[in-house]
Amino acid sequence: MHHWNSGGSVSNEDRLETVVDPIDVFRAQWGTYQKVIRENYMFHREISAAYRSMIDTLPGPLKVLDLGCGDACQICDILPPGRVTEYFGCDLSRQALDIARKNLAPFGNRVRLLCDDMLAVLKAAPDNHFDVACSSYALHHLSFEQKKSFFIECRRTLRDKGVFILADIMREEDETPADYYDRYIGRMVTEWVTLTESEQSSVQEHIRSCDYPESPSVLQSMAHEAGFHRCQQLEKRTWHQAWCYGCVDG
């Protein structure tokens, strides 16, 4: 059984006063992302509906691990609080988790939130503990090797009939990373019309510097190697997809 700490130490760098206020940065980024969700540019409505449909087929009660939960603004629509006995969420943003605590109020004392890297949280998670692991628009930030490790650790912490539900950006099978960047940003410029010029610039910079999406077949191969025997596509809208990886067949 692995032991989970309830927090982390604060480095000297974190104690240093910085020129840019991290809360101000978060508010700007969070405001932009809320606009993206509201306008459904990344198909959050369709992805959430696919999530909910899959969750509804699972026998409860459920222990849920949410990796990169952010502010958890849509969790209560996806996970009926009455079916959840334990919700563990993690994210690198303390500001996002502060908002998540309010959004997760319907879950009461069944919620535990940790400000930490999701791969580190996975590696510290207990064996065979969770019924559901989920991650939305976070996995593509990891390197290729980190993604492989992510699937391995995810399988380890799930029960024998557990599932991993993933929503993420995925490249087309014949698409190079360079092609993906150009096509995705090209579509963003023409369709994400409510974003200001500075918001567009910030999002584009983030995509080119922080996004490493894989194709569905590459992720499926990683899942199989990690011990997931069933891979099911739940939704696909342009590059935005939802998949369920099951630990058992059927």
RONU-475046 format. One record per residue (C-alpha): x, y, z; residue in three letters. Coordinates in Angstrom, 3 decimals, decimal comma. Layout:
<node><c1>X</c1><c2>Y</c2><c3>Z</c3><code>Ala</code></node>
...
REM end
This chain:
<node><c1>0,000</c1><c2>0,000</c2><c3>0,000</c3><code>Met</code></node>
<node><c1>1,422</c1><c2>3,349</c2><c3>-1,012</c3><code>His</code></node>
<node><c1>1,161</c1><c2>6,313</c2><c3>1,346</c3><code>His</code></node>
<node><c1>-0,210</c1><c2>9,618</c2><c3>0,063</c3><code>Trp</code></node>
<node><c1>0,896</c1><c2>12,844</c2><c3>1,669</c3><code>Asn</code></node>
<node><c1>-1,722</c1><c2>15,561</c2><c3>2,003</c3><code>Ser</code></node>
<node><c1>0,580</c1><c2>18,246</c2><c3>0,676</c3><code>Gly</code></node>
<node><c1>4,065</c1><c2>19,089</c2><c3>-0,506</c3><code>Gly</code></node>
<node><c1>6,956</c1><c2>21,122</c2><c3>0,717</c3><code>Ser</code></node>
<node><c1>7,433</c1><c2>24,651</c2><c3>-0,547</c3><code>Val</code></node>
<node><c1>10,689</c1><c2>25,234</c2><c3>-2,372</c3><code>Ser</code></node>
<node><c1>12,877</c1><c2>28,284</c2><c3>-1,869</c3><code>Asn</code></node>
<node><c1>11,947</c1><c2>29,379</c2><c3>-5,383</c3><code>Glu</code></node>
<node><c1>8,276</c1><c2>29,353</c2><c3>-4,403</c3><code>Asp</code></node>
<node><c1>9,025</c1><c2>31,675</c2><c3>-1,503</c3><code>Arg</code></node>
<node><c1>10,752</c1><c2>34,251</c2><c3>-3,667</c3><code>Leu</code></node>
<node><c1>8,753</c1><c2>37,269</c2><c3>-4,643</c3><code>Glu</code></node>
<node><c1>8,189</c1><c2>37,294</c2><c3>-8,383</c3><code>Thr</code></node>
<node><c1>7,454</c1><c2>40,143</c2><c3>-10,743</c3><code>Val</code></node>
<node><c1>4,361</c1><c2>38,419</c2><c3>-12,136</c3><code>Val</code></node>
<node><c1>1,614</c1><c2>37,595</c2><c3>-9,643</c3><code>Asp</code></node>
<node><c1>0,707</c1><c2>33,898</c2><c3>-10,189</c3><code>Pro</code></node>
<node><c1>-2,883</c1><c2>34,575</c2><c3>-9,124</c3><code>Ile</code></node>
<node><c1>-3,219</c1><c2>37,268</c2><c3>-11,778</c3><code>Asp</code></node>
<node><c1>-1,775</c1><c2>34,887</c2><c3>-14,365</c3><code>Val</code></node>
<node><c1>-4,188</c1><c2>32,170</c2><c3>-13,294</c3><code>Phe</code></node>
<node><c1>-7,186</c1><c2>34,477</c2><c3>-13,450</c3><code>Arg</code></node>
<node><c1>-6,291</c1><c2>35,525</c2><c3>-16,986</c3><code>Ala</code></node>
<node><c1>-5,771</c1><c2>31,935</c2><c3>-18,137</c3><code>Gln</code></node>
<node><c1>-8,805</c1><c2>30,664</c2><c3>-16,259</c3><code>Trp</code></node>
<node><c1>-10,950</c1><c2>33,400</c2><c3>-17,790</c3><code>Gly</code></node>
<node><c1>-9,803</c1><c2>32,426</c2><c3>-21,264</c3><code>Thr</code></node>
<node><c1>-10,462</c1><c2>28,742</c2><c3>-20,638</c3><code>Tyr</code></node>
<node><c1>-13,921</c1><c2>29,483</c2><c3>-19,244</c3><code>Gln</code></node>
<node><c1>-14,653</c1><c2>31,360</c2><c3>-22,456</c3><code>Lys</code></node>
<node><c1>-13,478</c1><c2>28,342</c2><c3>-24,486</c3><code>Val</code></node>
<node><c1>-15,764</c1><c2>26,060</c2><c3>-22,451</c3><code>Ile</code></node>
<node><c1>-18,719</c1><c2>28,443</c2><c3>-22,676</c3><code>Arg</code></node>
<node><c1>-18,396</c1><c2>28,726</c2><c3>-26,468</c3><code>Glu</code></node>
<node><c1>-17,834</c1><c2>24,941</c2><c3>-26,719</c3><code>Asn</code></node>
<node><c1>-14,758</c1><c2>25,422</c2><c3>-28,915</c3><code>Tyr</code></node>
<node><c1>-13,232</c1><c2>22,184</c2><c3>-27,583</c3><code>Met</code></node>
<node><c1>-16,542</c1><c2>20,312</c2><c3>-27,552</c3><code>Phe</code></node>
<node><c1>-16,749</c1><c2>20,055</c2><c3>-23,780</c3><code>His</code></node>
<node><c1>-20,523</c1><c2>19,509</c2><c3>-23,942</c3><code>Arg</code></node>
<node><c1>-20,262</c1><c2>16,508</c2><c3>-26,228</c3><code>Glu</code></node>
<node><c1>-17,262</c1><c2>15,093</c2><c3>-24,389</c3><code>Ile</code></node>
<node><c1>-18,998</c1><c2>15,472</c2><c3>-21,015</c3><code>Ser</code></node>
<node><c1>-22,135</c1><c2>13,754</c2><c3>-22,328</c3><code>Ala</code></node>
<node><c1>-20,008</c1><c2>10,820</c2><c3>-23,541</c3><code>Ala</code></node>
<node><c1>-18,286</c1><c2>10,645</c2><c3>-20,135</c3><code>Tyr</code></node>
<node><c1>-21,635</c1><c2>10,631</c2><c3>-18,341</c3><code>Arg</code></node>
<node><c1>-23,057</c1><c2>7,920</c2><c3>-20,591</c3><code>Ser</code></node>
<node><c1>-20,102</c1><c2>5,663</c2><c3>-19,794</c3><code>Met</code></node>
<node><c1>-20,220</c1><c2>6,421</c2><c3>-16,065</c3><code>Ile</code></node>
<node><c1>-23,934</c1><c2>5,561</c2><c3>-16,012</c3><code>Asp</code></node>
<node><c1>-23,140</c1><c2>2,008</c2><c3>-17,184</c3><code>Thr</code></node>
<node><c1>-20,771</c1><c2>1,329</c2><c3>-14,281</c3><code>Leu</code></node>
<node><c1>-21,990</c1><c2>-0,353</c2><c3>-11,104</c3><code>Pro</code></node>
<node><c1>-21,554</c1><c2>1,805</c2><c3>-8,047</c3><code>Gly</code></node>
<node><c1>-20,545</c1><c2>2,977</c2><c3>-5,592</c3><code>Pro</code></node>
<node><c1>-17,452</c1><c2>4,414</c2><c3>-7,241</c3><code>Leu</code></node>
<node><c1>-14,032</c1><c2>5,475</c2><c3>-6,073</c3><code>Lys</code></node>
<node><c1>-12,806</c1><c2>8,065</c2><c3>-8,575</c3><code>Val</code></node>
<node><c1>-9,339</c1><c2>9,427</c2><c3>-9,333</c3><code>Leu</code></node>
<node><c1>-9,405</c1><c2>12,631</c2><c3>-11,413</c3><code>Asp</code></node>
<node><c1>-5,978</c1><c2>13,408</c2><c3>-12,860</c3><code>Leu</code></node>
<node><c1>-5,513</c1><c2>17,061</c2><c3>-13,768</c3><code>Gly</code></node>
<node><c1>-8,928</c1><c2>17,995</c2><c3>-12,407</c3><code>Cys</code></node>
<node><c1>-8,478</c1><c2>21,769</c2><c3>-12,750</c3><code>Gly</code></node>
<node><c1>-11,395</c1><c2>23,647</c2><c3>-11,232</c3><code>Asp</code></node>
<node><c1>-13,712</c1><c2>20,599</c2><c3>-11,609</c3><code>Ala</code></node>
<node><c1>-16,367</c1><c2>22,849</c2><c3>-13,122</c3><code>Cys</code></node>
<node><c1>-18,149</c1><c2>20,000</c2><c3>-14,938</c3><code>Gln</code></node>
<node><c1>-17,621</c1><c2>17,091</c2><c3>-12,567</c3><code>Ile</code></node>
<node><c1>-21,045</c1><c2>17,205</c2><c3>-10,922</c3><code>Cys</code></node>
<node><c1>-22,661</c1><c2>16,947</c2><c3>-14,366</c3><code>Asp</code></node>
<node><c1>-20,514</c1><c2>13,918</c2><c3>-15,218</c3><code>Ile</code></node>
<node><c1>-20,397</c1><c2>12,140</c2><c3>-11,855</c3><code>Leu</code></node>
<node><c1>-23,662</c1><c2>11,989</c2><c3>-9,883</c3><code>Pro</code></node>
<node><c1>-22,481</c1><c2>12,733</c2><c3>-6,326</c3><code>Pro</code></node>
<node><c1>-24,761</c1><c2>10,023</c2><c3>-4,913</c3><code>Gly</code></node>
<node><c1>-22,817</c1><c2>7,316</c2><c3>-6,772</c3><code>Arg</code></node>
<node><c1>-19,376</c1><c2>8,407</c2><c3>-5,573</c3><code>Val</code></node>
<node><c1>-17,905</c1><c2>7,220</c2><c3>-2,270</c3><code>Thr</code></node>
<node><c1>-14,486</c1><c2>8,766</c2><c3>-2,833</c3><code>Glu</code></node>
<node><c1>-13,317</c1><c2>11,505</c2><c3>-5,185</c3><code>Tyr</code></node>
<node><c1>-9,602</c1><c2>12,217</c2><c3>-5,334</c3><code>Phe</code></node>
<node><c1>-8,521</c1><c2>15,041</c2><c3>-7,622</c3><code>Gly</code></node>
<node><c1>-5,112</c1><c2>16,507</c2><c3>-8,342</c3><code>Cys</code></node>
<node><c1>-3,820</c1><c2>19,502</c2><c3>-10,242</c3><code>Asp</code></node>
<node><c1>-0,711</c1><c2>21,682</c2><c3>-10,324</c3><code>Leu</code></node>
<node><c1>-2,685</c1><c2>24,900</c2><c3>-9,800</c3><code>Ser</code></node>
<node><c1>-3,573</c1><c2>25,767</c2><c3>-6,216</c3><code>Arg</code></node>
<node><c1>-5,852</c1><c2>28,519</c2><c3>-7,492</c3><code>Gln</code></node>
<node><c1>-7,788</c1><c2>26,037</c2><c3>-9,636</c3><code>Ala</code></node>
<node><c1>-8,137</c1><c2>23,681</c2><c3>-6,686</c3><code>Leu</code></node>
<node><c1>-9,525</c1><c2>26,501</c2><c3>-4,537</c3><code>Asp</code></node>
<node><c1>-12,331</c1><c2>26,867</c2><c3>-7,076</c3><code>Ile</code></node>
<node><c1>-12,679</c1><c2>23,078</c2><c3>-7,346</c3><code>Ala</code></node>
<node><c1>-13,459</c1><c2>22,830</c2><c3>-3,629</c3><code>Arg</code></node>
<node><c1>-16,486</c1><c2>25,057</c2><c3>-4,162</c3><code>Lys</code></node>
<node><c1>-17,609</c1><c2>23,214</c2><c3>-7,305</c3><code>Asn</code></node>
<node><c1>-17,295</c1><c2>19,877</c2><c3>-5,514</c3><code>Leu</code></node>
<node><c1>-19,363</c1><c2>20,923</c2><c3>-2,493</c3><code>Ala</code></node>
<node><c1>-22,172</c1><c2>18,429</c2><c3>-3,394</c3><code>Pro</code></node>
<node><c1>-19,715</c1><c2>15,584</c2><c3>-2,718</c3><code>Phe</code></node>
<node><c1>-19,280</c1><c2>16,692</c2><c3>0,891</c3><code>Gly</code></node>
<node><c1>-16,467</c1><c2>15,035</c2><c3>2,842</c3><code>Asn</code></node>
<node><c1>-15,865</c1><c2>12,442</c2><c3>0,122</c3><code>Arg</code></node>
<node><c1>-13,516</c1><c2>14,870</c2><c3>-1,671</c3><code>Val</code></node>
<node><c1>-9,743</c1><c2>14,972</c2><c3>-1,376</c3><code>Arg</code></node>
<node><c1>-7,664</c1><c2>17,372</c2><c3>-3,464</c3><code>Leu</code></node>
<node><c1>-3,915</c1><c2>17,438</c2><c3>-3,862</c3><code>Leu</code></node>
<node><c1>-1,739</c1><c2>20,066</c2><c3>-5,528</c3><code>Cys</code></node>
<node><c1>0,814</c1><c2>17,914</c2><c3>-7,302</c3><code>Asp</code></node>
<node><c1>1,890</c1><c2>16,543</c2><c3>-10,667</c3><code>Asp</code></node>
<node><c1>-0,594</c1><c2>13,914</c2><c3>-11,846</c3><code>Met</code></node>
<node><c1>2,095</c1><c2>11,347</c2><c3>-12,715</c3><code>Leu</code></node>
<node><c1>3,627</c1><c2>11,712</c2><c3>-9,258</c3><code>Ala</code></node>
<node><c1>0,172</c1><c2>11,263</c2><c3>-7,719</c3><code>Val</code></node>
<node><c1>-0,378</c1><c2>8,124</c2><c3>-9,794</c3><code>Leu</code></node>
<node><c1>2,937</c1><c2>6,628</c2><c3>-8,728</c3><code>Lys</code></node>
<node><c1>2,033</c1><c2>7,184</c2><c3>-5,070</c3><code>Ala</code></node>
<node><c1>-1,507</c1><c2>5,824</c2><c3>-5,411</c3><code>Ala</code></node>
<node><c1>-2,425</c1><c2>2,489</c2><c3>-3,764</c3><code>Pro</code></node>
<node><c1>-2,751</c1><c2>-0,702</c2><c3>-5,801</c3><code>Asp</code></node>
<node><c1>-6,185</c1><c2>-1,878</c2><c3>-6,974</c3><code>Asn</code></node>
<node><c1>-7,975</c1><c2>0,978</c2><c3>-5,249</c3><code>His</code></node>
<node><c1>-10,049</c1><c2>2,979</c2><c3>-7,742</c3><code>Phe</code></node>
<node><c1>-13,025</c1><c2>2,012</c2><c3>-9,891</c3><code>Asp</code></node>
<node><c1>-12,602</c1><c2>4,940</c2><c3>-12,275</c3><code>Val</code></node>
<node><c1>-9,615</c1><c2>7,019</c2><c3>-13,288</c3><code>Ala</code></node>
<node><c1>-10,230</c1><c2>9,965</c2><c3>-15,577</c3><code>Cys</code></node>
<node><c1>-8,296</c1><c2>12,766</c2><c3>-17,202</c3><code>Ser</code></node>
<node><c1>-9,495</c1><c2>15,629</c2><c3>-19,381</c3><code>Ser</code></node>
<node><c1>-7,208</c1><c2>17,606</c2><c3>-21,696</c3><code>Tyr</code></node>
<node><c1>-4,112</c1><c2>16,958</c2><c3>-19,585</c3><code>Ala</code></node>
<node><c1>-2,355</c1><c2>13,844</c2><c3>-20,881</c3><code>Leu</code></node>
<node><c1>-1,129</c1><c2>15,574</c2><c3>-24,056</c3><code>His</code></node>
<node><c1>1,151</c1><c2>17,748</c2><c3>-21,941</c3><code>His</code></node>
<node><c1>3,292</c1><c2>14,715</c2><c3>-21,036</c3><code>Leu</code></node>
<node><c1>6,204</c1><c2>13,377</c2><c3>-23,051</c3><code>Ser</code></node>
<node><c1>5,959</c1><c2>10,057</c2><c3>-24,904</c3><code>Phe</code></node>
<node><c1>7,723</c1><c2>8,117</c2><c3>-22,138</c3><code>Glu</code></node>
<node><c1>5,700</c1><c2>9,855</c2><c3>-19,453</c3><code>Gln</code></node>
<node><c1>2,485</c1><c2>8,852</c2><c3>-21,201</c3><code>Lys</code></node>
<node><c1>3,608</c1><c2>5,220</c2><c3>-21,226</c3><code>Lys</code></node>
<node><c1>4,358</c1><c2>5,422</c2><c3>-17,517</c3><code>Ser</code></node>
<node><c1>1,002</c1><c2>7,123</c2><c3>-16,962</c3><code>Phe</code></node>
<node><c1>-0,915</c1><c2>4,190</c2><c3>-18,461</c3><code>Phe</code></node>
<node><c1>1,113</c1><c2>1,637</c2><c3>-16,480</c3><code>Ile</code></node>
<node><c1>0,519</c1><c2>3,396</c2><c3>-13,173</c3><code>Glu</code></node>
<node><c1>-3,107</c1><c2>4,029</c2><c3>-14,026</c3><code>Cys</code></node>
<node><c1>-3,709</c1><c2>0,320</c2><c3>-14,608</c3><code>Arg</code></node>
<node><c1>-1,968</c1><c2>-0,562</c2><c3>-11,347</c3><code>Arg</code></node>
<node><c1>-4,147</c1><c2>1,669</c2><c3>-9,212</c3><code>Thr</code></node>
<node><c1>-7,417</c1><c2>0,489</c2><c3>-10,799</c3><code>Leu</code></node>
<node><c1>-9,404</c1><c2>-2,501</c2><c3>-9,603</c3><code>Arg</code></node>
<node><c1>-9,739</c1><c2>-5,520</c2><c3>-11,867</c3><code>Asp</code></node>
<node><c1>-12,963</c1><c2>-4,204</c2><c3>-13,427</c3><code>Lys</code></node>
<node><c1>-11,888</c1><c2>-0,569</c2><c3>-13,350</c3><code>Gly</code></node>
<node><c1>-11,827</c1><c2>1,821</c2><c3>-16,293</c3><code>Val</code></node>
<node><c1>-9,752</c1><c2>4,779</c2><c3>-17,383</c3><code>Phe</code></node>
<node><c1>-11,753</c1><c2>7,452</c2><c3>-19,224</c3><code>Ile</code></node>
<node><c1>-9,678</c1><c2>9,885</c2><c3>-21,258</c3><code>Leu</code></node>
<node><c1>-10,709</c1><c2>13,079</c2><c3>-23,000</c3><code>Ala</code></node>
<node><c1>-7,905</c1><c2>14,712</c2><c3>-24,908</c3><code>Asp</code></node>
<node><c1>-6,596</c1><c2>16,201</c2><c3>-28,108</c3><code>Ile</code></node>
<node><c1>-5,351</c1><c2>13,522</c2><c3>-30,490</c3><code>Met</code></node>
<node><c1>-3,577</c1><c2>13,805</c2><c3>-33,815</c3><code>Arg</code></node>
<node><c1>-5,062</c1><c2>12,125</c2><c3>-36,852</c3><code>Glu</code></node>
<node><c1>-3,336</c1><c2>8,861</c2><c3>-37,750</c3><code>Glu</code></node>
<node><c1>-1,552</c1><c2>10,355</c2><c3>-40,784</c3><code>Asp</code></node>
<node><c1>-0,828</c1><c2>13,720</c2><c3>-39,192</c3><code>Glu</code></node>
<node><c1>2,631</c1><c2>14,922</c2><c3>-38,165</c3><code>Thr</code></node>
<node><c1>3,006</c1><c2>17,146</c2><c3>-35,095</c3><code>Pro</code></node>
<node><c1>3,858</c1><c2>20,104</c2><c3>-37,362</c3><code>Ala</code></node>
<node><c1>0,734</c1><c2>19,504</c2><c3>-39,455</c3><code>Asp</code></node>
<node><c1>-1,352</c1><c2>19,247</c2><c3>-36,305</c3><code>Tyr</code></node>
<node><c1>-0,083</c1><c2>22,556</c2><c3>-34,922</c3><code>Tyr</code></node>
<node><c1>-0,739</c1><c2>24,386</c2><c3>-38,196</c3><code>Asp</code></node>
<node><c1>-4,191</c1><c2>22,890</c2><c3>-38,761</c3><code>Arg</code></node>
<node><c1>-5,394</c1><c2>23,257</c2><c3>-35,186</c3><code>Tyr</code></node>
<node><c1>-4,236</c1><c2>26,848</c2><c3>-34,893</c3><code>Ile</code></node>
<node><c1>-5,585</c1><c2>27,633</c2><c3>-38,351</c3><code>Gly</code></node>
<node><c1>-9,005</c1><c2>26,426</c2><c3>-37,290</c3><code>Arg</code></node>
<node><c1>-8,727</c1><c2>28,310</c2><c3>-34,018</c3><code>Met</code></node>
<node><c1>-8,020</c1><c2>31,596</c2><c3>-35,815</c3><code>Val</code></node>
<node><c1>-11,138</c1><c2>31,267</c2><c3>-37,978</c3><code>Thr</code></node>
<node><c1>-13,558</c1><c2>29,771</c2><c3>-35,435</c3><code>Glu</code></node>
<node><c1>-12,575</c1><c2>30,901</c2><c3>-31,925</c3><code>Trp</code></node>
<node><c1>-13,839</c1><c2>34,378</c2><c3>-32,732</c3><code>Val</code></node>
<node><c1>-14,771</c1><c2>35,523</c2><c3>-29,210</c3><code>Thr</code></node>
<node><c1>-11,152</c1><c2>35,361</c2><c3>-28,024</c3><code>Leu</code></node>
<node><c1>-9,267</c1><c2>38,624</c2><c3>-28,028</c3><code>Thr</code></node>
<node><c1>-6,037</c1><c2>38,986</c2><c3>-29,965</c3><code>Glu</code></node>
<node><c1>-3,975</c1><c2>38,594</c2><c3>-26,797</c3><code>Ser</code></node>
<node><c1>-5,979</c1><c2>35,518</c2><c3>-25,761</c3><code>Glu</code></node>
<node><c1>-5,474</c1><c2>33,983</c2><c3>-29,196</c3><code>Gln</code></node>
<node><c1>-1,750</c1><c2>34,666</c2><c3>-28,997</c3><code>Ser</code></node>
<node><c1>-1,470</c1><c2>33,159</c2><c3>-25,523</c3><code>Ser</code></node>
<node><c1>-3,342</c1><c2>29,992</c2><c3>-26,498</c3><code>Val</code></node>
<node><c1>-1,323</c1><c2>29,561</c2><c3>-29,687</c3><code>Gln</code></node>
<node><c1>1,946</c1><c2>29,926</c2><c3>-27,776</c3><code>Glu</code></node>
<node><c1>0,755</c1><c2>27,331</c2><c3>-25,274</c3><code>His</code></node>
<node><c1>-0,145</c1><c2>24,862</c2><c3>-28,038</c3><code>Ile</code></node>
<node><c1>3,201</c1><c2>25,110</c2><c3>-29,816</c3><code>Arg</code></node>
<node><c1>5,293</c1><c2>24,965</c2><c3>-26,636</c3><code>Ser</code></node>
<node><c1>3,338</c1><c2>22,620</c2><c3>-24,329</c3><code>Cys</code></node>
<node><c1>1,190</c1><c2>20,253</c2><c3>-26,418</c3><code>Asp</code></node>
<node><c1>2,428</c1><c2>16,809</c2><c3>-27,458</c3><code>Tyr</code></node>
<node><c1>-0,658</c1><c2>14,969</c2><c3>-28,733</c3><code>Pro</code></node>
<node><c1>-0,457</c1><c2>11,361</c2><c3>-29,907</c3><code>Glu</code></node>
<node><c1>-2,697</c1><c2>9,528</c2><c3>-32,354</c3><code>Ser</code></node>
<node><c1>-5,435</c1><c2>7,221</c2><c3>-30,985</c3><code>Pro</code></node>
<node><c1>-3,555</c1><c2>4,127</c2><c3>-32,197</c3><code>Ser</code></node>
<node><c1>-0,408</c1><c2>5,131</c2><c3>-30,287</c3><code>Val</code></node>
<node><c1>-2,409</c1><c2>5,658</c2><c3>-27,095</c3><code>Leu</code></node>
<node><c1>-4,220</c1><c2>2,367</c2><c3>-27,647</c3><code>Gln</code></node>
<node><c1>-0,867</c1><c2>0,587</c2><c3>-27,982</c3><code>Ser</code></node>
<node><c1>0,316</c1><c2>2,165</c2><c3>-24,723</c3><code>Met</code></node>
<node><c1>-2,908</c1><c2>1,064</c2><c3>-23,040</c3><code>Ala</code></node>
<node><c1>-2,572</c1><c2>-2,536</c2><c3>-24,248</c3><code>His</code></node>
<node><c1>1,030</c1><c2>-2,720</c2><c3>-23,071</c3><code>Glu</code></node>
<node><c1>-0,041</c1><c2>-1,433</c2><c3>-19,660</c3><code>Ala</code></node>
<node><c1>-2,710</c1><c2>-4,137</c2><c3>-19,283</c3><code>Gly</code></node>
<node><c1>-5,866</c1><c2>-2,479</c2><c3>-20,579</c3><code>Phe</code></node>
<node><c1>-7,626</c1><c2>-5,103</c2><c3>-22,697</c3><code>His</code></node>
<node><c1>-10,548</c1><c2>-3,059</c2><c3>-24,014</c3><code>Arg</code></node>
<node><c1>-10,346</c1><c2>0,273</c2><c3>-25,829</c3><code>Cys</code></node>
<node><c1>-13,544</c1><c2>2,021</c2><c3>-26,848</c3><code>Gln</code></node>
<node><c1>-13,969</c1><c2>5,365</c2><c3>-28,554</c3><code>Gln</code></node>
<node><c1>-16,755</c1><c2>7,322</c2><c3>-26,862</c3><code>Leu</code></node>
<node><c1>-16,725</c1><c2>10,555</c2><c3>-28,881</c3><code>Glu</code></node>
<node><c1>-14,788</c1><c2>12,293</c2><c3>-31,635</c3><code>Lys</code></node>
<node><c1>-15,101</c1><c2>15,942</c2><c3>-32,663</c3><code>Arg</code></node>
<node><c1>-12,239</c1><c2>17,067</c2><c3>-34,898</c3><code>Thr</code></node>
<node><c1>-9,089</c1><c2>16,478</c2><c3>-32,789</c3><code>Trp</code></node>
<node><c1>-11,059</c1><c2>16,258</c2><c3>-29,555</c3><code>His</code></node>
<node><c1>-11,802</c1><c2>12,703</c2><c3>-28,516</c3><code>Gln</code></node>
<node><c1>-13,019</c1><c2>10,648</c2><c3>-25,565</c3><code>Ala</code></node>
<node><c1>-11,944</c1><c2>7,039</c2><c3>-25,004</c3><code>Trp</code></node>
<node><c1>-12,542</c1><c2>4,382</c2><c3>-22,371</c3><code>Cys</code></node>
<node><c1>-9,806</c1><c2>1,873</c2><c3>-21,555</c3><code>Tyr</code></node>
<node><c1>-11,064</c1><c2>-1,165</c2><c3>-19,653</c3><code>Gly</code></node>
<node><c1>-9,060</c1><c2>-3,555</c2><c3>-17,523</c3><code>Cys</code></node>
<node><c1>-11,148</c1><c2>-6,561</c2><c3>-18,588</c3><code>Val</code></node>
<node><c1>-12,703</c1><c2>-7,607</c2><c3>-21,912</c3><code>Asp</code></node>
<node><c1>-16,396</c1><c2>-7,174</c2><c3>-22,541</c3><code>Gly</code></node>
REM end
